[in-house]
Every structure is written in C-alpha cells, then in structure tokens.
C-alpha cells in the first residue's frame, strides 16, 4: 500500500531487487553513451530544466527530513517504555510499516530520480569524476538493503542526508540563475560532518542487534552501510583538501599574495550527495 498509514515495503512499487541491480548498468551505459554523443557537439544550456530540477529536490529534501523527524518524535512520545530502543530497533515492528517507513521509501525513490543529476551534467559537458558516479551507483543498493531488512536506524542517515541536500540543491538552483552563494564552501564541510554523524550514530547497532531483545535490520546491511560511509568520508575529505587546501597553498607559494588563484571546482561542481 502506498498510503502512509498503511505502507508496507513488500507491496510497494520498485521494492524488488531487480530495480537497483538493473538501474546501475543502465545508468552507466546511458551516461557514457551520452558522453560519446556529446563529444563533438556544443554543451546544452538547460537553464530552466536545471532550476526546476534543483528546486524540486530542495523542497523534497526538506519534506523528507521534516517528515522523518516528525515520525521519530511521534514514536518517541507515544512509546511508554524503551522509547530510545524503539526508534533504533523497532521492537514493536510498527515503525517500518507506517509513516516513517513511507518517508524512507520516498527517500529511496529519490535516489533513482537523482540519477538525472549526471544526465544534466553530461549534456552540459561538465566533467565527471569517480566520486560522483560511484556515489550515485552505490546508494541505490545501500538503501534497498536498508528497506528490505527493516533497518529502522536508517532514519539517521535519511535526516542527515536530506538536511544537507536542502542547502546543496538550493545552491545549485541559485547557481543556475547566476546568483552567487557565499557559503558554498561550507556545504562540502557539512557533507563530511554528515558522514561522521552517519558512522558514529549507528555504531550502537551491533550491541542492540546481539542483545537479548534483539533489533530489526541485519548485520550485513549495517556493515555494508559502514563500508559505504567510510568510503564517502575518505573520498569527500580528499576532494575537499585537494580543492580548498592544497591548491590554495600552491597558489600562495607560486604566485605571491597579490595573485588571484584560479577557480578550483569543489565537490558541488561534480558531486551531489
């Protein structure tokens, strides 16, 4: 059922493993085919579609973050005992069958829609790097595993990721219409902090999972998520240091204080997480 109050993952559209498994090769084939097609053609401007796309994702991200937070608070308030364990483990098996699971499902679907980020970049003949493509490929199976194993703990990742996306897609929308945002640099820092939160806040899971009362989800899913989070943290940290720190030091040493360093693309120019 797609109604929030009656939502169940198993009966929802695109809940089969075939969707994330097939989406990855289709996505890779499409973007590389488009790159080949655009090789001898001028870049497309796509200003209006880009603005609409980014505003939609900005609003959707805000709705997902707020929706999940409201359901977490509602679960916490309505649970008389072990409220903390309920929002981390879903002991009563209700969280992943109602509104909270519905918002997480919308988040899962949004990762398919976000594949259009890359399509727009290719049509504009923007440079793609490994981090951008890797991110879009890996989040599909990651959140499929979370949904299919009833990993209620994923609400932490959904809220953190969606919150960062509000600022990030707002920046993209402003950039598309030519408005400069002074806090662009801090979005990358927020993304790195997001991964730290994702990793540290979910560490209690093994203790809860192997405790006497148990916990929903799976250890394999948790380990998969930790591996992905660590890889994101390292890749974004390396990209940030390369874009803002190393190049700034090189510019200061090589050109002197009076020179103006060239623009260095950061994670937002090529990566959307």
C-alpha positions, 0 to 999 in steps of 0.5 A, spaced: 500 500 500 502 506 498 498 510 503 502 512 509 498 509 514 498 503 511 505 502 507 508 496 507 515 495 503 513 488 500 507 491 496 510 497 494 512 499 487 520 498 485 521 494 492 524 488 488 531 487 487 531 487 480 530 495 480 537 497 483 541 491 480 538 493 473 538 501 474 546 501 475 548 498 468 543 502 465 545 508 468 552 507 466 551 505 459 546 511 458 551 516 461 557 514 457 553 513 451 551 520 452 558 522 453 560 519 446 554 523 443 556 529 446 563 529 444 563 533 438 557 537 439 556 544 443 554 543 451 546 544 452 544 550 456 538 547 460 537 553 464 530 552 466 530 544 466 536 545 471 532 550 476 526 546 476 530 540 477 534 543 483 528 546 486 524 540 486 529 536 490 530 542 495 523 542 497 523 534 497 529 534 501 526 538 506 519 534 506 523 528 507 527 530 513 521 534 516 517 528 515 522 523 518 523 527 524 516 528 525 515 520 525 521 519 530 518 524 535 511 521 534 514 514 536 518 517 541 512 520 545 507 515 544 512 509 546 511 508 554 517 504 555 524 503 551 522 509 547 530 510 545 530 502 543 524 503 539 526 508 534 533 504 533 530 497 533 523 497 532 521 492 537 514 493 536 515 492 528 510 498 527 515 503 525 517 500 518 510 499 516 507 506 517 509 513 516 516 513 517 517 507 513 513 511 507 518 517 508 524 512 507 521 509 501 520 516 498 527 517 500 529 511 496 525 513 490 529 519 490 535 516 489 533 513 482 530 520 480 537 523 482 540 519 477 538 525 472 543 529 476 549 526 471 544 526 465 544 534 466 551 534 467 553 530 461 549 534 456 552 540 459 559 537 458 561 538 465 566 533 467 565 527 471 569 524 476 569 517 480 566 520 486 560 522 483 558 516 479 560 511 484 556 515 489 550 515 485 551 507 483 552 505 490 546 508 494 541 505 490 543 498 493 545 501 500 538 503 501 534 497 498 538 493 503 536 498 508 528 497 506 528 490 505 531 488 512 527 493 516 533 497 518 529 502 522 536 506 524 536 508 517 532 514 519 539 517 521 542 517 515 535 519 511 535 526 516 542 527 515 542 526 508 536 530 506 538 536 511 544 537 507 541 536 500 536 542 502 542 547 502 546 543 496 540 543 491 538 550 493 545 552 491 545 549 485 538 552 483 541 559 485 547 557 481 543 556 475 540 563 475 547 566 476 546 568 483 552 567 487 552 563 494 557 565 499 557 559 503 558 554 498 564 552 501 561 550 507 556 545 504 562 540 502 564 541 510 557 539 512 557 533 507 563 530 511 560 532 518 554 528 515 558 522 514 561 522 521 554 523 524 552 517 519 558 512 522 558 514 529 550 514 530 549 507 528 555 504 531 550 502 537 547 497 532 551 491 533 550 491 541 542 492 540 542 487 534 546 481 539 542 483 545 537 479 548 531 483 545 534 483 539 533 489 533 530 489 526 535 490 520 541 485 519 548 485 520 550 485 513 546 491 511 549 495 517 556 493 515 555 494 508 552 501 510 559 502 514 563 500 508 559 505 504 560 511 509 567 510 510 568 510 503 564 517 502 568 520 508 575 518 505 573 520 498 569 527 500 575 529 505 580 528 499 576 532 494 575 537 499 583 538 501 585 537 494 580 543 492 580 548 498 587 546 501 592 544 497 591 548 491 590 554 495 597 553 498 600 552 491 597 558 489 600 562 495 607 559 494 607 560 486 604 566 485 605 571 491 599 574 495 597 579 490 595 573 485 588 571 484 588 563 484 584 560 479 577 557 480 578 550 483 571 546 482 569 543 489 565 537 490 558 541 488 561 542 481 561 534 480 558 531 486 551 531 489 550 527 495 
